[in-house]
Amino acid sequence: MPRQSANLFERAFKKLLAGGTDALNGWRLNQGDLTISADLTEQDLTVVAEWIDHCLAENGGQVVARKRAAELGRAYLTLSRTGRMRFLCLLAERYGIDENAVSQAMEEWRNADPDQRNLKARQLRKSLEPSRTTLLKQFNGVPSGVKFLVDMREELLTLINEQPLLMALEQDLKELLEHWFDIGLLQLEEISWKSSAVLLEKLIAYEAVHEIKSWNDLKNRLDSDRRCFAFIHPNMPDEPLIFVEVALVNGLAGNVQKLLDEDAPTQDIDQANTAIFYSISNAQKGLAGISFGNFLIKQVVASLKEEFPHLKHFATLSPVPGFRRWLDSTSDEEIAAMPGGEAWLKVLQPRLTVDTDSLANSPEPDKQILLRLAAAYLCLAKRKGTETRAKDPVANFHLSNGAQVARLNWLADSSDKGLKQAAGLMVNYLYDLPNIEQRSEQYTSSGKIAKSAEIKKLIK
């Protein structure tokens, strides 16, 4: 769990105790009361289980149970990776669904009089809830507890491959987070150079697409011809959940280094006709699989349209993160079946020398071969186990949101990351506002991908 989250929770725990340190039925919650070893021995597990039982029983009331949960969370933060694995396995194995209670509740529902069936149905639903859910909700009641749980799920996602037993616990936590992070509870906030230093530091730390290299780089990205928006949860005010960086330009941008050039002149935003979304970063790994991007893009478009009514186009300049990996790992037979594939296989080895000079000096026929293969990868290659979802994760995200694959850009990202992932290629996804909903529905229901004439020509 990130140390920053640990510090937050520890401070919140101390603040909670400062509000009153009564005897609490013999469970004095001073910091040393729950003392366990970092690796959580068998004896420690017994102590922890007894502590959890008291949390769930709520002996002394909900306030006491909440303080016990806070102490349990503080103790969890002292554990090693081995200790946390054992703690989480205890939650997963011992605090699941009580099958006897479910059987009894089901029997009572079956035998209930008609006027009692709704009540018995609610009791049946309650019995189907794992007991650990109550404990997770108690963590949520502690200041900074929401962030604690988000980071706990991040940890779970790294552990479930080693211990499948944790999958049910991870899903229980995901369901709670989906409820707590309902889009209606989130706030769209514009981040500017005047935002808090804490929030700006988080922007630098969480940028996942194009690394922010300095404070001057960040200042450039927040200049008058740029905009940055984030979703914020009320219980995590200094923690962006997802953010998008936008450049206001003329036409489709085709090179990210030029777009981020600190020495480039500032664009006259009154003359700009296009908003380019050049970076969308999910900031909380513990919220993986809980999608905010669709709502973020739509709300940002609405905000930009209100501020700049003259904007006509909304598009991205996006990476193609899986292209090189696909090109290197796909069999010759499969490649040959793709547009440009047979010509690619005839190119002498090494077929692709990934350095800026070599790519810049590539003969036009070689460029066209690679562009055709990239277009085929985006529009024809499918995710394993499905016939309708684009293999590339960024493509799947934008197509799900109703975008069109508009244009491929040669040597658009000459960074080491851009060269290694996609031989420097980037793609523009166009959000044509009147067609967004229809294209989103067509892609999600049948896998139909909206393509510009230029892309259609490449894969013809």
N, C-alpha and C positions, 0 to 999 in steps of 0.2 A: 504494500500500500504506500503511495507517495508520502514522503516525510511531511510535506506541506499539509496534507490532510490530517496526518497524525497530530501535528501541532494545533491545528484548528480544533480538533475534537478534544484534545487535552485541555485547551483553554476553556472550551465550552463546559467540560466536566467540572473544572474548578469553579467556574461561574455558577453552575447549577448548585454545587455544594455550598457556595457562599450564601445562597438564598435560605439556608436553614440546615443545620446538622443535628437534628433531633435524634433520639435513640433509635427510632425506626424499628421498633419491636426487636431490639437486640442486634439488628444488622447495621451497625455504625459504618457508614460508607466513607471512612477516611481513606486516603489514597493507598495505604498499604493493606487494607482489609482483605482484598482478593490478591493474594501473593502466589504466583505460579511461575514455574520455570519457563524459560524461553521455548523449549522444545515440547512442553506439555506432557509430562510423564503420565503413567496410568493413574497414579494417585492424584495428580493435578486434574485429570479428566473427571474423576469422581467429584472433586471439589467444584469444578465448573458446572457439572451436571446438576449438582445440588443448588448452585446459585441460579441456574436457569429455571429450575423447578420453582424456586421462590419468586422469580420474576413473573412466571406464567400464572402462578397462583394469586398474585397481587395481594399477598398478605400485607396488611397495613394500608391498602388502597393504591390507586393508580399513581399518585405522586411518589410514593415509596418505590413502587415497581419501576417507575421511570428512572429514579436515582440508582437503583440496582442495575438497570440496563446500562446506564451511563458508566458505572464502575466496571461492568463487564466489557464494555467497549474500550475503556481505557486500558484494561488488562490485555485485551486482544491486540492492541497496538504494540505491546511489549514483546509479542511472540515472534519467534523466528519463522521462516517459511515452513519448516517442518511442523512447528507448533500450530500455525494457522491452518495448515492442511488437516491436522488432527481435530482442531476446534470445529472447522467447517464440516468435516465428516461426522462429528458428533451431532451437529445440528441436522445433517441430512439423514442420518440413520435412526436417531432416537426420537426426533421431534417432527415426525411426518404425520400422516393421517391415522387416526385411531380407528382401525377396521371394526372393532367391536361396537364403538359408538355409532359408526355409519350403519352397521347392520341393525342396531336397535332403532335408530332414527328412521330407517327405511321401513322397518316393521311397523312402527308407530304411525307412519304416514299411510301405509297400506290399510291399516285397521281404523284409521281416524274417521269420525263422523264427517259428513260433507262440510259442515260449518267450521270444522277444525283443520281441514286439509291444507289450507293456505298457511296456517301457523306451523303445522308439522312440516310443510315443504321448506319453510324458512329454517327450521331447526335442522332439517336434513342437509340443506346447503351449508349451514354453519359447521356441521360435523365433517363435511368434505374439505374443510380448510385445515391445512397442516398446522399443528400447534406452534411451529417455529414462526409462522406468519405474525402471531401476536408479539413475539420478541422483536422481530424486524420493525414492526410498527412502533414499539417502544423506543427503539433507536431513533426513529424518525421524529419522536417528540423531544429529543435533546437538541439544543442549539448546535448547528453544524452537523447534525445527525444525518441529514439528507446527503451531504457530500461524503460522509463516512460510508453510507450504504452504496453510493455510486462507485466509490473506490473499492468497496468490498466485492461488488460484482465484477469490476475490472480484474481483481485478483482471481475470482472464481473462473473467469473465462480463460485464464492462463493455466488453471489447475485441472479442469475437467478432462483434458486429454490424458492426464496421468491417472485420474480417479473418476471414472464414469458415474460413481455413486453420487457425485456432486451435481449432476445434471438437473435433477428435480429441484434442488435448492436454488440453483441458478435461475431456473424458469420461474419459481415462486417469486424471487426477488425482481426478476424482469417484469412480471405482471404488476407488482406493486409500483415499480418505477414508471411503468407506462401510465398507471393511474395518476401518480403524483406529478408526472410531467406531461399531462394532457395539454395540448396546444393552446387551449383556452386560458391556461394559467401562465403562459409564457409572455414575456414582454419583449417587444422589438425595440432595441436601443441602438441609436447611432453612436459609433465610437469615433471620437475626434481627438486631435492633439490636446484638447482641454479636458479629456476624460481623466479619471484618477490614474495615478502612477501604477497602482496595483493592477488595474484593468489593462493598461498598456503593456505591462510586463507579461501578463497572461497571453496577450495577443502575440507577442514575440515567442513565447514558449510553446504555444499551441499551433502556430502556423505550420501546416503539414504539407503544403504544396510547393511553395516557393519560400525558402528560408529567409527570414528577416535578419540581415547581417549586422545591423547597427541601428542606433537611435536615429541617425540621419536617414537611413533606409526607411524606417518606420514613419518618420515625419513626412517623407516624400509620398508614402502610400496614403497619408491622411491630408494631403494638400488640397487646395480649393477645387481641383479638377478630379478629385477622388472621393469616394465614399466608402465607409465600412459600417456594416450592420451586424448585430449579434442578437441571438435569443438569450434572455436572462430569466432564471427562475427566481421568484421572490425569496426563497430560502437559501439561494446561492448568489447573492447580489454581485459578488466580485468574481464570479466564475462564468464566463461565456460557455454556452452549451454547443453552439455552432455559430460560425461567423462567415461572412462573405465580403470580399474586397472587390470594389467596382472602380473602373476607370471610365471617364466620360470622354469620348473621342469621336472622330469622324470615320465612319465605315468600320468594317470588321478588322480588328487588330490581328496581326499575323506573326508577331514576334514578341515574346515575353520579356526578353532583355531590353528591347527598346521601350517597352511599356513601363519597365521598372527603372529605367535610366534616370539617376538622380540629377544628371546634368541636362536632361532634355527640357525644353521650354514648357511652361505650364500651359495647358490647353485652355482656350477661351470657351468656357462652358456654355456661353450663350450661342456659340456656333456648333457645339457638339450635337450630333444626331443619333449617337449610339452609346448605350451603356454596356460595357464589357465586364462580365463577371469573370475575373481571372484567377480567383482562389476561393474555394469553399472548403472550410476545415471543420471537421467534427472535433470538438475540444475535449470531450469526456469519453474515454474508452469504455467506461462502465455503462454508458448508454448506447452501446453498439446494438444495432437492430431495432432501435426506437427512432423512427424517422422524423426529422424536423425539416429536412431540406426542401421538400415540396412547398411547405407553408412559408418557409423563409424566403424562397425566391419570389413567390407570389406577393408577399407583403412588401418586399423590397421594391419590386416592380411598381406596386401601387404607390409607395412612398416617393420613388423617383419621378413617376408620372405627375404626382401632385407638385413636386418641387420644380420639375423641368418639363412642362407640357409639350415642349418642342421636340422631345426625344421620340424618335420613330422606331428604333430597333433595339432589341434586347438580346444579347448573345453572350457566349462564353468564349474564352480562350483556354482550352482544357488540355491536360496531359492525356497520353494514351499509355497508361502505366503497364499494361500487360502485353504490349505488342512484341517487343524483343523476345520475351520469354516464350510467347506463343510461336514465334517464328523459329526459335531455336529448338523447341521441344516437339513440334508437330512433325509427323512422318512425311517423307517425300511424296507418298501417295496422296495424302490429304492436301498438301501444299499444291501439288500438280492440279488438283481439282478446283483450285481457287483462281479467280481472275489474276493474271500475271504470274501464276505459279509455275507454269512450264518454262517461261522465260527466265524466272528466278533460278530454277534448278540448273539452267545452262550457264549461269554466270560462274566463272572460275573461283575456286576457293582461295583465300577467304572472301566470301561473297560480300561481307559488310565490315569495313574498317571504320570503327566508331571514333573518329576524331573530327574536329570542326573543319579543318582544311580539306580532308578527303571528301567529306560530305558536300562542302561548298563547291568543290571542283568536279563533282560527279557528272558524268555525261547525261544529257537529257533523257536518253532511253532508260538508263539505270534508275533515274529519279522516277520515271513513270512506272517502272516495274514495282518499286517499293511503295509508291503512292497507291497503286492498284491493290497491292497486298494489304496495305493498311486499311483501305476502304473495305476490303473483303473481311478483314478481321473485325472491324467495327459493325458491319452490317450483316455478315453471314455466319461468323463463328458464334457458336452457342455455348452457354454455360453447361457444364457437365450435369446430366440428369434432367435437362429440360430442352425442349425444342423451340422455345419462344423467347428466352432471355439472352440478351447479348452477353458474350463472354467477358468483355471488358467491364469492370465495375463502374467506372466513371460514365461510360456510355449507357449502361443499364440505369444509372441514377437519373441522367438527364432525359433519356427516352421515356422512362416511367413518369417523368414530370411533364411530358408533352413537347419536348424539343425536337427539332429537325437536325440531322447530320448535314451541315451546310458546306464546310470547306476544310480540306486538309492543308496544312502549312508546312512547307519544307524548311528545315533548320530553324524552327521557331523557338526551340529551347536548347541552347548550346551549353547548358550547365552539365556537370558530370551526371547528375541524376537524369536529366532529360535525354542525354545521349545513351546512357545505359538502358533506360526503360523503353525508349521509342525511337532511337536513332535521330533524336532531335525533332521528331514530328510532333505537332500539336493539332488540335481540331477545334473548329468553331461549331458550337451547337447554337442554333437560332431558336429563340422563343418568339414565334409569330403569334401574337396575343389572341387574335380571333380563332386560331386553330389549336390552342394548347389543350383544351379539355378533350376535344375529339381525338387528337393524336395520342394523348395519354391513355384514353380508353382503348384505342385500337392496339396500342403496344401491349398494355397489361392483359387484354383479353385474348389476343391472337398472335402477338409478337410482331405485328406489322410496324416497320420502321420508316419514319418519314425521312426522305432523302432529297437533297437539292438536285437539280439537273447535272451539276458538276460531279457529284458523288455517283449518281446513276451512270454517268458516262464511264467513270473509273471501273465500275463493277460489271459493266455490260459484257 
